[in-house]
Amino acid sequence: MAEYLLISSRDPFEYRDAEWFYDLAAELAARNTVRLFLVGNGVLIGRDRIANGPSRKFRRLVGLNGNVQVGADNFSLRERGIEPAELVPGIKVVGVDSLVDTLMERTDKVLWH
């Protein structure tokens, strides 16, 4: 089983290919360990009050029974005025140091979007 780290930094409401990235994560999670890290404008998808567009695919991804671990950068959230309580349940608020630690661990593939 491979380990994948996917980093999402694009605004999913501006770039349509963000939905493709969530589909990719779900497909990989069927047979692999997947960690998705939201940073920069990528954290915008994590807001719980949004329920349309790319948010539907993202919500399904977070709900994959723990097959995808989703983390959101605490600095990126603060810069965009998003409180941890506003996030979709299942997203873990972490610092960028967590991303660096994950990069240093055994990760077979890293994809940055």
N, C-alpha and C positions, 0 to 999 in steps of 0.2 A: 504494500500500500504506500503510495507516494504522499508527500505532504506539500500542499500548495499554500502560498501566501499571496493573496490578492489585495492590492492597494487601490482604493478608489478615491480620486482627488477631484474629479470633475463634477460640476453641477448637473445632476441627472435631469433637470427640467430644461436645461439649455442644450445638452448633448444627447441625442436620441440613442446613441450606442451604449449608454449606461445600462439600458435594459438587457442588451446582449451580454454585458458583463455579469449581471445577476443570473442570467440563464446559464452562462458558463460555470459560475460558482455552483449552481444547483446540480448540473451534470457531473462536475468533478466530485462533488460530495457523495454521489451515489457509490463511488468506489475508492475514495481517498479522504484524507484529512484535509479540510479546507479552513483557513482563517481569512476573514475579510476585515481589512482595516480601513476605516473611513477617516479621511484627513482632508483639510482644506474645504472646498465647496462640496466634497463628497459627503460630508456630515448632514447636508440638508435633507437627504432622503430619510434620515433617521427620525424625523419628527412624527410623532404618533398621530397628530391631528390631520395629517394628509392621507387621503385614502384613494386617490385616483392616479391615473397615469402610471409612471414607473414604480410608484409606491406599492402597487398590487404585487408585482413580481418580487420586490424587495421584501414585503411582508411574508410572502410564501417562503422566501429564502431563510429568513430569520426563524420561521416556524418549522424548519426541517428537523425537529427533534434533536437539536444539538449537533447535527452533522456539520453545520457551519458555525464556527465561532465568530461572532461579529463584535469588533471593538471600534469605538469612536474616540478620536483624539480630543482630550479635554480642552486643550488650547483652542482648537478649531471651533469647538462648540461655544466656548466663551466669546470668541471674536465675532460670532454670528448671533449672539444673544439667545442661545438655546440652552435651557436648563436640563440636567439629566432626567428630571421627572417628566419632561416632555417627549422622551424618546420611546420608540416602540419597545415593548417588553422583550427582553432577551439580548439587548445591546449592552455591552459592558463599556463603561467610560474608563479610558486608560490614557496614560501619558505616552508621548512619542518614544519614551525610553522602552516601553513595551514592544513597540515596533522594532526597535534596534535589537532588543533581546531576541525576538523571534527571528530576525534576519541572521543572527549569530548562531542560533540553534540549527538543528538539522531540518532544513527546508529544501526540498528537491527543486521546486520551481517558484519563482517570484514573478508576478505579473502586475505591472503598474498601469492604471488606466486614469 
